[in-house]
Amino acid sequence: MSSIVNALSDLVKSLVELVWSFFTTAGALVQKTAQFALNFATEIIGLVVNFFRGLVDLAGGIVSFILGKLAKKPPTRVPA
């Protein structure tokens, strides 16, 4: 009779461990999914910020080039 009780006790323990492992696995999956979504959103924001930073740098370089060309004086001609 004692072996039946031990077997049933082990069965209950195993079932509890099985259910607990389902919950821990589901929790880990939710955590990793949330972490992935947060990292994805952060990278997208960084990409957009860097894109516009590059556009501003490009515009600044073009304006600097044009102003540099306008600031130069044309060569003076020597009268003949």
SULQUIQUI-V307603 format. One record per helix or strand. SS is the DSSP state (a for helix, b for strand). FROM is the first residue (numbers start at 1). TO is the last residue. If there is no record, write none. Layout:
ss->(SS/SS)
from->(FROM/FROM)
to->(TO/TO)
This chain:
ss->(a)
from->(2)
to->(71)
